[in-house]
Amino acid sequence: MYYLWLPIIFEGVIASFISSYLSKIIPEHLRTNLNVGYMLMILGGGCTIGAFLSASLSDRYSVLSINKFGMLILALCAVLTYINDSFEF
């Protein structure tokens, strides 16, 4: 059960990021309520597909190895998001 604490904490950080800062990544001239809604719907669909994939993979393989892989991907996405946000296009 100890291996579930880190994903739970990261999920809280991700939820707070999504609710406050994700819409600010969209450029100013494209940031409308409709575009933010589309982005959040796509994100929700991705979370649903990811949850299904994660459950099916953890049934096949060790839960701990799937957890380590997921944390690696999450850290990579966080770094790429930070790099993308720090550059001005």
N, C-alpha and C positions, 0 to 999 in steps of 0.2 A: 504493500500500500504506500510505502514511502516514495515510490517513484511517481506518484500522481501529484504530489505537492507542487513541483516545479511547473508542470503544464497548467495547473489551476492558477498559479500566480501569473504566468505569462498570459493566460486567457483574460484575466482581469486587466492587465496592462494593455492588451490588444483592444479590449472593449472600450476602455477609456480613450485610447488613441483614435479609434474609429469614430466615437461619438463627438470628439472635439476637433481633431486636426485633419482627418482624412479629406474632407471636402476642400480644405485650403490648398491641397496639392494640385487641384484643377486650376488651370490658368484663369485669371480674372475675367477675360472676355468670354470664356465658356462656362463660367460658374453660375448656372441657373438652378432653380429648384428641381427642374425636370432632369438635368444632367446629374445632379447629386443623387437624385432618386434612382436613376439608372445605375449609377456606380454602386450604390448600396444594395440594390437588387442583385447585381452580378456578384458582389461580395458575399451575399447571403447564399446564393446558389453554389458558389465555390466552397463555402463552409459546409454546406450540406453534402456535397460530393466528397469533400475531404473527410468528413466524419464517417461516411459510409466506407470509404477506402481504408481509413485508419482502423475501423472495426474489423473489416475483412482481413486486412494484413496482420493484425495482432492475433486473430484466430489462427492464422497459418504459422506465424513465426513467434518468437519470444516477444512479449509485451515490452520488456526492457530494451531490446534492440530497436524496436519500432519507435519507442519513446526517444532514444538517443538520436535516431535519424530525424525525427520530427523536430527536436530541439535544434539540431544542426541547420535544418532548412529554415526554421524560424529565425535563428540568429543571422543567417545569410540574407534573408529578406529584409530584416531590420537594418542591416548594414547597407544594403543596396538602396533602400528607401532613404536613409540618411544621406548617402552620397548623391542621390538624385535630387533631394530637396536642397542640398547645399550649393548646387550649381545654378547659375542664372542662365536661362535660355532666351 
